[in-house]
Amino acid sequence: MMKVCHIILEALACGVPVVAPAVGGIGEILADGVEGYLVKEREPAAFARRCIELVDDTRLRQDMSRAAHRKVLARFSAEKMAQDYLRVYRELLAG
């Protein structure tokens, strides 16, 4: 699952809307309908519908692309991750 999460983050960083199954921690990374879509696991028709929707709707795809890129910059940039780790370490050391 960890590799899948990295792939999703890489796609979002490149501004690519993601269509992914709503399993594991994917929903913590991907906001359904904002940076892409979460679909029920083992429902290929729903997956295909969402992919076709993104291909057919240029404005939706562009909006999700911008939202995806903004999310990565806000939550998953190297600077943000370093700040988060530092905060956790400080909390642990404070007891």
C-alpha angles and dihedrals in degrees: 000000000000092000090051091054091050091050091051091050091049091051092048091048088055090050094250115146110231131221108197140157116267095243136121116347096334091105089058089060103034122052107212111243094007109071095006138312138297113211132188114271116260095017105118093171091059090046091051093047092054093047091050090048090056093047093048099043110063095179093050091048092050093047091050090045092056092044091050093052093046091051093054092049092048100042111017109032117125090250093050093046091049090051091050093049091048091051091051093048091050091050091050093048092048088058 
